[in-house]
Amino acid sequence: MSETCYVLSRPENNRRLPLVCDSPHSGTIYPPDFQSALALAQLRQTEDTDIEALWAGVPAVGGTLVAALFPRCYIDPNRALDDLDPSLLDGTWPVPLSPGPKSKLGYGLIFSKVNADSPIYNRRLTVSEVQQRIDRYWQPYRSALDDEIQSAYQTFGCVWHLNLHSMPQNAYERLGIKTDKPLADFVLGDRDGASCEPEFVNLVEKSLKASGYTVARNDPYKGVALLEQIGQPALKRHSLQIEIRRPLYMHEASRARNADFEKLKLSLDKTLSDVAFYVQSQVRGQNA
C-alpha cells in the first residue's frame, strides 16, 4: 500500500454499526510523479476539499470512514478500471476499455482535464505509469473500503454505505447540462432508486431539509461505480451518494473554509445522528 493512500477511522467496537462512509475525492497529497502541465491551484479545483473533515463525526456515531489522501485528478477511486480514455495513453491497454460519459468529458479513471479549457497533461501517459497508479492508490483504497463493507455485512447481515462528495457551483455547466434550475445545496444519488432503499433516502433528505438546506435527487449526480458495486438493496446492501454544494462551506477559488463551515458541520453531525439511529433500529428489528 502507498504510504499516502488513505486514512481509515473506525468507531469503538462496542459502538460499531453497519455504517461505512467514504470520501474518495478529498485527497490533497499530490504524488511527485504526477508531472501535470497545470499549476497546483488549477488542479485543486477538482478536489472535494475538506469533505472528510465535514464528516469527521462518522466514528462517533458508530460508523467507519475511509478517506483518500491522493487527489482524484491523479487517479479516481470512484471510477471503474475500464473507465479510461485510451487517447490518454502512449500504448495499448492490455484489456478492453469502456470509457463512460465522464471519461469523454475528461473526468474518468484518469482525469485529462480540470475543465473544458484546461488539459492536465501536455504528453501521453505510459501504460506502466497508469498501472502503477492503480496498484499503489486505486487498488489499496478500493480494497480497504471493500474490506469494511464486507466485514460489516458479515457481522450484521446488512450494511449502509454513504459515498461523500462536494460539487462545484457550476456543476451543470461542467457536465454539459443546459438548465436554468438552481443547483440544490445537497444532491442525493441512488442511481434512480437502484442502489438504496427509499426509506433511507427519505430519512437523509428529511434530516438535511430540517437544517434548512435544499435537497435534490439524482440531479445532476446519480452515483457511479462504487454505488453500482456496493448498492444491492435486495441483499440489504444500501449505497447512497451525498453531494454538497461547495459554496456552503468553502471559497472555491482558494479552497479555504468560509464562515459557514462549522455551521454545516454541526448540521451534518445531526444528520449522522439521525442516520445512526435509523441503522441501529434496523439492526434491532432484524434481530428481534
PASEBA-1860 file (N, C-alpha, C; in nm, 3 decimals):
! residues 288
1> MSETCYVL> 0.083/-0.120/0.000/0.000/0.000/0.000/0.087/0.124/0.000 ~ 0.049/0.225/-0.078/0.120/0.351/-0.074/0.103/0.415/0.062 ~ 0.210/0.477/0.113/0.201/0.540/0.245/0.118/0.668/0.241 ~ 0.087/0.717/0.122/-0.001/0.833/0.109/-0.127/0.794/0.033 ~ -0.198/0.699/0.087/-0.312/0.643/0.015/-0.448/0.676/0.077 ~ -0.469/0.642/0.202/-0.599/0.669/0.265/-0.584/0.671/0.416 ~ -0.687/0.725/0.481/-0.699/0.721/0.626/-0.825/0.643/0.660 ~ -0.813/0.551/0.754/-0.926/0.468/0.796/-0.957/0.502/0.942
9> SRPENNRR> -1.078/0.550/0.966/-1.120/0.588/1.103/-1.237/0.499/1.144 ~ -1.214/0.418/1.246/-1.317/0.325/1.292/-1.374/0.368/1.427 ~ -1.495/0.324/1.458/-1.554/0.353/1.590/-1.501/0.255/1.694 ~ -1.534/0.282/1.819/-1.506/0.183/1.923/-1.593/0.061/1.896 ~ -1.538/-0.058/1.923/-1.607/-0.182/1.888/-1.747/-0.192/1.949 ~ -1.763/-0.143/2.070/-1.894/-0.158/2.135/-1.999/-0.060/2.080 ~ -1.956/0.029/1.990/-2.049/0.125/1.929/-2.067/0.098/1.780 ~ -2.002/-0.003/1.730/-1.998/-0.025/1.585/-2.135/-0.054/1.527
17> LPLVCDSP> -2.164/0.012/1.416/-2.285/-0.010/1.339/-2.246/-0.049/1.196 ~ -2.337/-0.112/1.122/-2.307/-0.144/0.981/-2.324/-0.020/0.893 ~ -2.245/0.082/0.925/-2.245/0.209/0.852/-2.102/0.237/0.807 ~ -2.081/0.239/0.677/-1.947/0.262/0.620/-1.956/0.381/0.526 ~ -1.871/0.480/0.550/-1.872/0.602/0.469/-1.737/0.618/0.402 ~ -1.737/0.677/0.283/-1.607/0.700/0.220/-1.605/0.833/0.147 ~ -1.488/0.896/0.150/-1.463/1.023/0.082/-1.350/1.000/-0.018 ~ -1.385/0.963/-0.141/-1.281/0.926/-0.238/-1.212/1.042/-0.307
25> HSGTIYPP> -1.264/1.165/-0.290/-1.214/1.277/-0.369/-1.158/1.393/-0.286 ~ -1.137/1.371/-0.157/-1.091/1.480/-0.071/-0.940/1.483/-0.051 ~ -0.867/1.396/-0.120/-0.722/1.391/-0.103/-0.651/1.516/-0.153 ~ -0.547/1.556/-0.082/-0.473/1.678/-0.116/-0.322/1.655/-0.123 ~ -0.278/1.529/-0.118/-0.135/1.498/-0.128/-0.105/1.456/-0.272 ~ -0.033/1.541/-0.343/-0.009/1.520/-0.486/0.122/1.443/-0.506 ~ 0.116/1.321/-0.562/0.236/1.240/-0.579/0.341/1.309/-0.666 ~ 0.469/1.289/-0.636/0.575/1.359/-0.710/0.585/1.321/-0.857
33> DFQSALAL> 0.529/1.206/-0.896/0.539/1.164/-1.036/0.420/1.210/-1.120 ~ 0.338/1.300/-1.067/0.219/1.346/-1.138/0.258/1.410/-1.273 ~ 0.353/1.502/-1.271/0.401/1.569/-1.393/0.287/1.632/-1.473 ~ 0.206/1.711/-1.404/0.098/1.783/-1.470/0.150/1.908/-1.538 ~ 0.081/1.949/-1.644/0.116/2.073/-1.713/0.050/2.194/-1.647 ~ -0.035/2.170/-1.547/-0.109/2.278/-1.481/-0.050/2.312/-1.345 ~ -0.078/2.431/-1.300/-0.037/2.473/-1.166/-0.123/2.403/-1.062 ~ -0.068/2.389/-0.942/-0.139/2.321/-0.834/-0.275/2.386/-0.807
41> AQLRQTED> -0.282/2.517/-0.810/-0.409/2.585/-0.782/-0.518/2.543/-0.879 ~ -0.482/2.516/-1.004/-0.581/2.469/-1.102/-0.621/2.325/-1.074 ~ -0.524/2.241/-1.042/-0.554/2.101/-1.012/-0.647/2.090/-0.892 ~ -0.628/2.177/-0.796/-0.706/2.169/-0.673/-0.855/2.196/-0.695 ~ -0.890/2.253/-0.809/-1.031/2.278/-0.837/-1.110/2.148/-0.851 ~ -1.041/2.037/-0.869/-1.110/1.908/-0.881/-1.133/1.841/-0.746 ~ -1.072/1.893/-0.640/-1.082/1.829/-0.508/-1.219/1.848/-0.443 ~ -1.259/1.748/-0.366/-1.369/1.764/-0.270/-1.305/1.805/-0.137
49> TDIEALWA> -1.237/1.917/-0.139/-1.157/1.960/-0.025/-1.239/1.965/0.103 ~ -1.184/1.907/0.211/-1.240/1.912/0.346/-1.368/1.831/0.365 ~ -1.406/1.752/0.269/-1.525/1.667/0.290/-1.501/1.570/0.405 ~ -1.381/1.515/0.415/-1.352/1.421/0.525/-1.360/1.492/0.660 ~ -1.330/1.622/0.664/-1.339/1.699/0.789/-1.485/1.729/0.824 ~ -1.565/1.760/0.724/-1.707/1.785/0.749/-1.778/1.662/0.806 ~ -1.734/1.544/0.761/-1.797/1.420/0.805/-1.712/1.346/0.909 ~ -1.627/1.419/0.978/-1.537/1.356/1.076/-1.612/1.292/1.193
57> GVPAVGGT> -1.740/1.327/1.209/-1.819/1.270/1.318/-1.868/1.129/1.294 ~ -1.834/1.070/1.180/-1.883/0.935/1.148/-1.847/0.833/1.257 ~ -1.719/0.820/1.299/-1.687/0.720/1.401/-1.760/0.742/1.534 ~ -1.789/0.867/1.569/-1.854/0.896/1.697/-1.995/0.838/1.704 ~ -2.059/0.817/1.589/-2.194/0.759/1.589/-2.194/0.610/1.559 ~ -2.074/0.552/1.546/-2.064/0.407/1.524/-2.029/0.365/1.384 ~ -2.000/0.462/1.296/-1.966/0.429/1.158/-1.816/0.428/1.134 ~ -1.778/0.380/1.016/-1.639/0.378/0.971/-1.624/0.476/0.856
65> LVAALFPR> -1.513/0.550/0.854/-1.487/0.648/0.748/-1.355/0.615/0.680 ~ -1.360/0.597/0.548/-1.240/0.578/0.466/-1.224/0.703/0.382 ~ -1.106/0.767/0.389/-1.084/0.892/0.316/-0.954/0.884/0.238 ~ -0.962/0.913/0.109/-0.843/0.913/0.024/-0.752/1.030/0.061 ~ -0.621/1.008/0.050/-0.523/1.115/0.069/-0.467/1.166/-0.064 ~ -0.480/1.087/-0.168/-0.430/1.125/-0.301/-0.541/1.197/-0.377 ~ -0.506/1.282/-0.473/-0.608/1.360/-0.544/-0.678/1.280/-0.653 ~ -0.803/1.309/-0.671/-0.885/1.236/-0.769/-0.837/1.259/-0.911
73> CYIDPNRA> -0.776/1.376/-0.939/-0.733/1.403/-1.076/-0.609/1.322/-1.113 ~ -0.543/1.261/-1.013/-0.430/1.171/-1.036/-0.481/1.033/-1.074 ~ -0.570/0.981/-0.992/-0.648/0.861/-1.025/-0.772/0.862/-0.936 ~ -0.885/0.826/-0.994/-1.012/0.841/-0.925/-1.063/0.705/-0.875 ~ -1.063/0.683/-0.743/-1.110/0.555/-0.690/-1.261/0.536/-0.699 ~ -1.332/0.640/-0.742/-1.476/0.629/-0.760/-1.513/0.590/-0.903 ~ -1.413/0.553/-0.982/-1.436/0.511/-1.121/-1.398/0.363/-1.138 ~ -1.460/0.300/-1.235/-1.424/0.162/-1.269/-1.292/0.160/-1.346
81> LDDLDPSL> -1.223/0.049/-1.341/-1.092/0.040/-1.406/-1.100/0.051/-1.558 ~ -1.212/0.016/-1.617/-1.222/0.025/-1.762/-1.274/0.161/-1.809 ~ -1.301/0.253/-1.713/-1.350/0.387/-1.747/-1.230/0.478/-1.774 ~ -1.156/0.442/-1.875/-1.028/0.506/-1.906/-1.026/0.544/-2.054 ~ -0.992/0.669/-2.081/-0.986/0.719/-2.218/-0.856/0.671/-2.283 ~ -0.863/0.584/-2.384/-0.741/0.532/-2.446/-0.656/0.638/-2.514 ~ -0.716/0.752/-2.548/-0.638/0.857/-2.614/-0.537/0.923/-2.519 ~ -0.550/0.895/-2.389/-0.454/0.947/-2.291/-0.323/0.869/-2.293
89> LDGTWPVP> -0.326/0.749/-2.351/-0.215/0.656/-2.337/-0.122/0.659/-2.458 ~ 0.006/0.627/-2.433/0.103/0.620/-2.543/0.119/0.478/-2.596 ~ 0.036/0.387/-2.544/0.042/0.248/-2.588/-0.095/0.184/-2.578 ~ -0.101/0.054/-2.598/-0.227/-0.021/-2.595/-0.252/-0.078/-2.458 ~ -0.371/-0.053/-2.404/-0.408/-0.108/-2.274/-0.429/-0.259/-2.290 ~ -0.383/-0.337/-2.190/-0.384/-0.483/-2.210/-0.521/-0.549/-2.210 ~ -0.624/-0.481/-2.165/-0.759/-0.538/-2.165/-0.854/-0.436/-2.228 ~ -0.972/-0.480/-2.272/-1.067/-0.386/-2.334/-1.109/-0.275/-2.238
97> LSPGPKSK> -1.126/-0.156/-2.292/-1.170/-0.040/-2.215/-1.312/-0.002/-2.252 ~ -1.381/0.063/-2.157/-1.518/0.107/-2.181/-1.539/0.244/-2.119 ~ -1.476/0.347/-2.177/-1.489/0.481/-2.119/-1.633/0.530/-2.122 ~ -1.678/0.582/-2.008/-1.815/0.628/-1.996/-1.827/0.777/-2.024 ~ -1.945/0.833/-1.998/-1.969/0.975/-2.026/-1.873/1.069/-1.953 ~ -1.836/1.034/-1.828/-1.744/1.120/-1.753/-1.606/1.119/-1.816 ~ -1.561/1.004/-1.864/-1.432/0.997/-1.932/-1.431/1.086/-2.056 ~ -1.542/1.086/-2.128/-1.550/1.166/-2.251/-1.547/1.317/-2.220
105> LGYGLIFS> -1.587/1.352/-2.096/-1.578/1.491/-2.052/-1.440/1.524/-1.996 ~ -1.358/1.420/-1.974/-1.225/1.440/-1.918/-1.213/1.403/-1.773 ~ -1.317/1.338/-1.717/-1.319/1.309/-1.573/-1.336/1.160/-1.545 ~ -1.256/1.077/-1.612/-1.267/0.933/-1.594/-1.172/0.882/-1.488 ~ -1.132/0.758/-1.502/-1.038/0.697/-1.406/-0.914/0.784/-1.392 ~ -0.860/0.829/-1.504/-0.751/0.926/-1.507/-0.805/1.053/-1.570 ~ -0.803/1.163/-1.496/-0.854/1.289/-1.550/-0.762/1.339/-1.661 ~ -0.823/1.390/-1.767/-0.746/1.456/-1.872/-0.760/1.608/-1.867
113> KVNADSPI> -0.862/1.656/-1.793/-0.890/1.799/-1.784/-0.936/1.835/-1.643 ~ -0.920/1.962/-1.608/-0.985/2.012/-1.487/-1.113/2.086/-1.525 ~ -1.120/2.133/-1.647/-1.243/2.188/-1.705/-1.227/2.181/-1.857 ~ -1.325/2.226/-1.928/-1.326/2.210/-2.074/-1.206/2.274/-2.143 ~ -1.149/2.377/-2.082/-1.041/2.452/-2.146/-0.903/2.428/-2.086 ~ -0.892/2.333/-1.992/-0.765/2.317/-1.920/-0.720/2.171/-1.915 ~ -0.651/2.124/-2.020/-0.596/1.989/-2.016/-0.488/1.974/-1.910 ~ -0.486/1.861/-1.843/-0.391/1.839/-1.733/-0.252/1.804/-1.785
121> YNRRLTVS> -0.244/1.738/-1.900/-0.114/1.689/-1.950/-0.080/1.751/-2.086 ~ 0.048/1.768/-2.108/0.098/1.805/-2.241/0.174/1.688/-2.301 ~ 0.138/1.570/-2.259/0.201/1.446/-2.303/0.100/1.333/-2.290 ~ 0.135/1.218/-2.344/0.055/1.098/-2.320/0.118/1.019/-2.205 ~ 0.035/0.949/-2.132/0.082/0.870/-2.019/0.123/0.731/-2.065 ~ 0.227/0.677/-2.004/0.266/0.541/-2.038/0.170/0.443/-1.972 ~ 0.155/0.330/-2.034/0.070/0.226/-1.977/0.120/0.187/-1.839 ~ 0.250/0.177/-1.824/0.307/0.133/-1.696/0.279/0.234/-1.585
129> EVQQRIDR> 0.284/0.364/-1.612/0.260/0.461/-1.504/0.114/0.460/-1.460 ~ 0.022/0.438/-1.555/-0.117/0.426/-1.515/-0.139/0.300/-1.433 ~ -0.075/0.191/-1.472/-0.085/0.067/-1.396/-0.029/0.083/-1.255 ~ 0.078/0.161/-1.242/0.135/0.187/-1.109/0.039/0.268/-1.023 ~ -0.030/0.363/-1.084/-0.129/0.441/-1.008/-0.240/0.349/-0.957 ~ -0.282/0.257/-1.041/-0.384/0.161/-1.000/-0.334/0.077/-0.883 ~ -0.213/0.022/-0.897/-0.158/-0.067/-0.796/-0.129/0.002/-0.663 ~ -0.083/0.127/-0.670/-0.039/0.197/-0.549/-0.148/0.279/-0.481
137> YWQPYRSA> -0.251/0.316/-0.555/-0.351/0.406/-0.499/-0.495/0.353/-0.514 ~ -0.537/0.329/-0.638/-0.675/0.286/-0.662/-0.706/0.155/-0.590 ~ -0.621/0.055/-0.611/-0.650/-0.077/-0.554/-0.646/-0.079/-0.402 ~ -0.546/-0.018/-0.336/-0.549/-0.017/-0.190/-0.671/0.052/-0.132 ~ -0.710/0.164/-0.194/-0.829/0.235/-0.145/-0.953/0.148/-0.161 ~ -0.971/0.092/-0.279/-1.090/0.011/-0.303/-1.091/-0.114/-0.215 ~ -0.973/-0.172/-0.193/-0.966/-0.292/-0.107/-1.002/-0.257/0.036 ~ -0.953/-0.142/0.085/-0.984/-0.101/0.222/-1.134/-0.079/0.239
145> LDDEIQSA> -1.196/-0.011/0.143/-1.340/0.013/0.150/-1.416/-0.118/0.141 ~ -1.377/-0.204/0.049/-1.445/-0.332/0.033/-1.433/-0.418/0.160 ~ -1.316/-0.416/0.222/-1.297/-0.493/0.346/-1.393/-0.446/0.455 ~ -1.411/-0.314/0.466/-1.500/-0.260/0.568/-1.646/-0.293/0.537 ~ -1.683/-0.283/0.410/-1.819/-0.319/0.370/-1.847/-0.466/0.400 ~ -1.755/-0.553/0.359/-1.775/-0.696/0.378/-1.778/-0.734/0.525 ~ -1.690/-0.672/0.605/-1.686/-0.701/0.748/-1.818/-0.663/0.815 ~ -1.870/-0.544/0.782/-1.997/-0.501/0.840/-2.110/-0.593/0.797
153> YQTFGCVW> -2.109/-0.631/0.670/-2.217/-0.714/0.619/-2.213/-0.854/0.682 ~ -2.094/-0.908/0.697/-2.081/-1.041/0.757/-2.120/-1.041/0.904 ~ -2.092/-0.931/0.972/-2.123/-0.921/1.115/-2.271/-0.898/1.140 ~ -2.332/-0.809/1.060/-2.469/-0.765/1.086/-2.572/-0.820/0.988 ~ -2.528/-0.871/0.873/-2.622/-0.918/0.772/-2.684/-0.807/0.691 ~ -2.630/-0.685/0.704/-2.680/-0.568/0.632/-2.572/-0.461/0.640 ~ -2.579/-0.361/0.550/-2.483/-0.252/0.555/-2.540/-0.131/0.482 ~ -2.508/-0.013/0.535/-2.544/0.114/0.471/-2.415/0.188/0.439
161> HLNLHSMP> -2.402/0.232/0.316/-2.280/0.298/0.268/-2.315/0.440/0.223 ~ -2.238/0.538/0.272/-2.251/0.676/0.227/-2.125/0.713/0.150 ~ -2.143/0.753/0.025/-2.035/0.795/-0.064/-2.037/0.947/-0.066 ~ -1.934/1.011/-0.010/-1.939/1.152/0.028/-1.859/1.240/-0.067 ~ -1.924/1.348/-0.113/-1.863/1.435/-0.214/-1.902/1.580/-0.193 ~ -1.836/1.668/-0.270/-1.882/1.806/-0.285/-1.891/1.836/-0.434 ~ -1.968/1.938/-0.468/-1.989/1.970/-0.611/-1.968/2.119/-0.633 ~ -1.911/2.155/-0.747/-1.889/2.297/-0.776/-2.020/2.368/-0.804
169> QNAYERLG> -2.017/2.498/-0.785/-2.137/2.577/-0.810/-2.180/2.566/-0.956 ~ -2.083/2.549/-1.047/-2.116/2.537/-1.190/-2.127/2.391/-1.234 ~ -2.181/2.306/-1.148/-2.188/2.163/-1.176/-2.260/2.132/-1.306 ~ -2.373/2.197/-1.332/-2.447/2.169/-1.456/-2.361/2.201/-1.577 ~ -2.294/2.315/-1.572/-2.210/2.356/-1.684/-2.096/2.257/-1.707 ~ -2.032/2.214/-1.599/-1.920/2.119/-1.611/-1.965/1.987/-1.674 ~ -2.089/1.951/-1.649/-2.142/1.825/-1.701/-2.205/1.843/-1.839 ~ -2.200/1.963/-1.892/-2.256/1.989/-2.025/-2.407/1.990/-2.027
177> IKTDKPLA> -2.469/2.025/-1.911/-2.615/2.027/-1.900/-2.664/2.172/-1.905 ~ -2.751/2.203/-1.997/-2.807/2.337/-2.007/-2.938/2.342/-1.930 ~ -2.943/2.427/-1.829/-3.063/2.439/-1.747/-3.063/2.572/-1.675 ~ -3.183/2.619/-1.642/-3.198/2.740/-1.563/-3.223/2.706/-1.416 ~ -3.229/2.577/-1.383/-3.254/2.536/-1.245/-3.136/2.572/-1.156 ~ -3.162/2.622/-1.036/-3.052/2.643/-0.942/-3.002/2.509/-0.889 ~ -2.873/2.500/-0.864/-2.816/2.379/-0.806/-2.859/2.367/-0.660 ~ -2.908/2.251/-0.622/-2.951/2.230/-0.483/-2.830/2.234/-0.389
185> DFVLGDRD> -2.856/2.258/-0.262/-2.748/2.254/-0.162/-2.691/2.114/-0.150 ~ -2.778/2.015/-0.156/-2.739/1.874/-0.147/-2.803/1.798/-0.263 ~ -2.728/1.705/-0.319/-2.782/1.613/-0.417/-2.762/1.471/-0.365 ~ -2.871/1.398/-0.351/-2.866/1.259/-0.308/-2.876/1.170/-0.431 ~ -2.777/1.084/-0.450/-2.776/0.996/-0.566/-2.795/0.851/-0.525 ~ -2.894/0.786/-0.582/-2.916/0.644/-0.555/-2.936/0.567/-0.685 ~ -2.877/0.620/-0.793/-2.889/0.557/-0.925/-3.036/0.533/-0.959 ~ -3.116/0.638/-0.938/-3.260/0.634/-0.968/-3.330/0.521/-0.893
193> GASCEPEF> -3.292/0.504/-0.767/-3.358/0.406/-0.681/-3.297/0.268/-0.683 ~ -3.191/0.248/-0.761/-3.135/0.113/-0.777/-3.036/0.073/-0.668 ~ -2.979/0.170/-0.597/-2.869/0.137/-0.506/-2.904/0.145/-0.358 ~ -3.024/0.193/-0.325/-3.056/0.217/-0.185/-3.206/0.209/-0.161 ~ -3.245/0.165/-0.042/-3.386/0.160/-0.007/-3.444/0.301/0.003 ~ -3.565/0.323/-0.044/-3.626/0.457/-0.042/-3.637/0.515/0.098 ~ -3.665/0.432/0.197/-3.685/0.481/0.334/-3.560/0.552/0.386 ~ -3.444/0.498/0.353/-3.319/0.559/0.399/-3.294/0.691/0.328
201> VNLVEKSL> -3.318/0.695/0.199/-3.302/0.820/0.125/-3.396/0.926/0.179 ~ -3.519/0.887/0.208/-3.616/0.981/0.266/-3.568/1.037/0.398 ~ -3.509/0.950/0.480/-3.460/0.992/0.610/-3.351/1.098/0.597 ~ -3.254/1.072/0.508/-3.144/1.166/0.490/-3.196/1.299/0.435 ~ -3.285/1.292/0.338/-3.342/1.415/0.282/-3.416/1.495/0.389 ~ -3.498/1.429/0.468/-3.574/1.497/0.573/-3.481/1.564/0.674 ~ -3.374/1.495/0.711/-3.279/1.548/0.808/-3.210/1.673/0.755 ~ -3.167/1.671/0.631/-3.099/1.786/0.572/-3.194/1.905/0.555
209> KASGYTVA> -3.316/1.877/0.513/-3.414/1.984/0.498/-3.449/2.047/0.632 ~ -3.447/1.967/0.738/-3.476/2.019/0.872/-3.372/2.120/0.916 ~ -3.251/2.112/0.858/-3.146/2.209/0.888/-3.152/2.330/0.795 ~ -3.251/2.333/0.706/-3.272/2.450/0.621/-3.210/2.443/0.483 ~ -3.164/2.324/0.442/-3.098/2.311/0.312/-3.196/2.260/0.206 ~ -3.166/2.295/0.081/-3.242/2.240/-0.031/-3.179/2.108/-0.074 ~ -3.262/2.016/-0.116/-3.216/1.880/-0.149/-3.278/1.836/-0.282 ~ -3.195/1.782/-0.370/-3.242/1.721/-0.495/-3.199/1.575/-0.498
217> RNDPYKGV> -3.263/1.500/-0.585/-3.228/1.358/-0.600/-3.184/1.330/-0.744 ~ -3.067/1.272/-0.756/-3.015/1.225/-0.885/-3.006/1.335/-0.990 ~ -2.996/1.459/-0.946/-2.991/1.572/-1.038/-2.893/1.677/-0.987 ~ -2.772/1.685/-1.045/-2.730/1.617/-1.168/-2.643/1.493/-1.145 ~ -2.630/1.447/-1.021/-2.542/1.333/-0.993/-2.623/1.214/-0.942 ~ -2.605/1.099/-1.006/-2.678/0.978/-0.969/-2.593/0.880/-0.890 ~ -2.459/0.894/-0.897/-2.370/0.793/-0.840/-2.315/0.704/-0.949 ~ -2.191/0.663/-0.933/-2.127/0.584/-1.039/-2.078/0.449/-0.986
225> ALLEQIGQ> -1.951/0.417/-1.009/-1.903/0.280/-0.993/-1.920/0.224/-0.852 ~ -1.887/0.302/-0.750/-1.896/0.248/-0.615/-2.039/0.215/-0.576 ~ -2.134/0.302/-0.610/-2.274/0.274/-0.578/-2.322/0.151/-0.653 ~ -2.281/0.140/-0.779/-2.323/0.025/-0.859/-2.269/-0.105/-0.801 ~ -2.146/-0.099/-0.750/-2.084/-0.220/-0.693/-2.142/-0.257/-0.557 ~ -2.160/-0.158/-0.471/-2.198/-0.184/-0.332/-2.349/-0.194/-0.315 ~ -2.423/-0.108/-0.383/-2.566/-0.100/-0.359/-2.646/-0.213/-0.419 ~ -2.696/-0.302/-0.333/-2.783/-0.413/-0.374/-2.894/-0.423/-0.269
233> PALKRHSL> -2.992/-0.335/-0.277/-3.094/-0.328/-0.171/-3.163/-0.461/-0.141 ~ -3.182/-0.543/-0.242/-3.248/-0.672/-0.219/-3.168/-0.761/-0.125 ~ -3.037/-0.735/-0.117/-2.948/-0.811/-0.028/-2.917/-0.734/0.099 ~ -2.991/-0.627/0.125/-2.970/-0.541/0.243/-2.833/-0.474/0.240 ~ -2.792/-0.437/0.119/-2.669/-0.360/0.098/-2.711/-0.229/0.032 ~ -2.703/-0.121/0.107/-2.758/0.007/0.062/-2.645/0.108/0.044 ~ -2.648/0.178/-0.069/-2.542/0.274/-0.101/-2.603/0.404/-0.151 ~ -2.564/0.516/-0.087/-2.620/0.646/-0.120/-2.508/0.747/-0.136
241> QIEIRRPL> -2.511/0.823/-0.244/-2.413/0.929/-0.267/-2.470/1.061/-0.216 ~ -2.385/1.138/-0.146/-2.426/1.269/-0.096/-2.329/1.374/-0.149 ~ -2.382/1.467/-0.228/-2.304/1.578/-0.282/-2.343/1.707/-0.210 ~ -2.242/1.786/-0.171/-2.265/1.913/-0.103/-2.218/2.027/-0.194 ~ -2.301/2.126/-0.210/-2.264/2.243/-0.290/-2.150/2.318/-0.219 ~ -2.038/2.334/-0.288/-1.916/2.383/-0.224/-1.927/2.520/-0.159 ~ -1.997/2.617/-0.218/-2.005/2.748/-0.152/-2.070/2.744/-0.014 ~ -2.134/2.633/0.022/-2.190/2.622/0.157/-2.080/2.622/0.263
249> YMHEASRA> -1.957/2.584/0.224/-1.854/2.572/0.328/-1.715/2.619/0.285 ~ -1.695/2.654/0.158/-1.562/2.693/0.113/-1.566/2.808/0.014 ~ -1.450/2.872/-0.001/-1.427/2.964/-0.111/-1.368/2.879/-0.225 ~ -1.440/2.862/-0.332/-1.399/2.766/-0.434/-1.264/2.798/-0.496 ~ -1.234/2.923/-0.518/-1.108/2.958/-0.584/-0.987/2.923/-0.499 ~ -0.995/2.949/-0.368/-0.879/2.926/-0.281/-0.885/2.792/-0.209 ~ -1.000/2.728/-0.203/-1.028/2.605/-0.130/-1.031/2.628/0.021 ~ -1.021/2.752/0.066/-1.024/2.783/0.209/-1.166/2.770/0.264
257> RNADFEKL> -1.178/2.730/0.390/-1.308/2.721/0.454/-1.369/2.861/0.469 ~ -1.500/2.871/0.451/-1.564/3.000/0.472/-1.629/3.005/0.611 ~ -1.698/3.113/0.640/-1.753/3.135/0.773/-1.863/3.036/0.810 ~ -1.919/2.967/0.713/-2.029/2.874/0.739/-1.985/2.729/0.756 ~ -1.853/2.706/0.756/-1.804/2.568/0.766/-1.855/2.499/0.892 ~ -1.838/2.562/1.007/-1.877/2.499/1.133/-2.028/2.479/1.143 ~ -2.104/2.574/1.090/-2.249/2.559/1.088/-2.290/2.435/1.009 ~ -2.227/2.417/0.892/-2.258/2.299/0.810/-2.216/2.172/0.881
265> KLSLDKTL> -2.100/2.173/0.944/-2.054/2.053/1.014/-2.151/2.013/1.125 ~ -2.201/2.111/1.199/-2.299/2.080/1.303/-2.426/2.019/1.244 ~ -2.467/2.068/1.130/-2.584/2.011/1.063/-2.558/1.867/1.019 ~ -2.438/1.842/0.968/-2.404/1.706/0.926/-2.391/1.612/1.045 ~ -2.342/1.663/1.159/-2.338/1.582/1.280/-2.479/1.540/1.320 ~ -2.574/1.632/1.305/-2.714/1.598/1.336/-2.766/1.494/1.239 ~ -2.735/1.508/1.111/-2.778/1.408/1.013/-2.715/1.273/1.043 ~ -2.588/1.272/1.082/-2.523/1.146/1.118/-2.592/1.080/1.236
273> SDVAFYVQ> -2.635/1.159/1.333/-2.708/1.103/1.447/-2.840/1.041/1.401 ~ -2.909/1.110/1.309/-3.033/1.056/1.255/-3.009/0.926/1.178 ~ -2.901/0.924/1.099/-2.865/0.804/1.023/-2.833/0.688/1.116 ~ -2.753/0.716/1.220/-2.714/0.611/1.314/-2.835/0.554/1.387 ~ -2.926/0.641/1.426/-3.048/0.594/1.494/-3.128/0.502/1.403 ~ -3.138/0.541/1.276/-3.211/0.459/1.179/-3.144/0.323/1.160 ~ -3.012/0.324/1.138/-2.940/0.199/1.116/-2.952/0.108/1.238 ~ -2.937/0.167/1.356/-2.948/0.088/1.478/-3.087/0.027/1.492
281> SQVRGQNA> -3.190/0.102/1.457/-3.327/0.049/1.465/-3.348/-0.065/1.367 ~ -3.287/-0.054/1.249/-3.298/-0.160/1.150/-3.229/-0.287/1.196 ~ -3.114/-0.271/1.257/-3.040/-0.388/1.308/-3.120/-0.455/1.419 ~ -3.178/-0.376/1.509/-3.258/-0.432/1.618/-3.381/-0.503/1.563 ~ -3.444/-0.442/1.463/-3.562/-0.505/1.405/-3.530/-0.636/1.337 ~ -3.412/-0.641/1.275/-3.368/-0.763/1.207/-3.341/-0.876/1.306 ~ -3.292/-0.837/1.426/-3.254/-0.937/1.525/-3.366/-0.969/1.624 ~ -3.479/-0.900/1.609/-3.588/-0.921/1.704/-3.653/-1.058/1.686
END
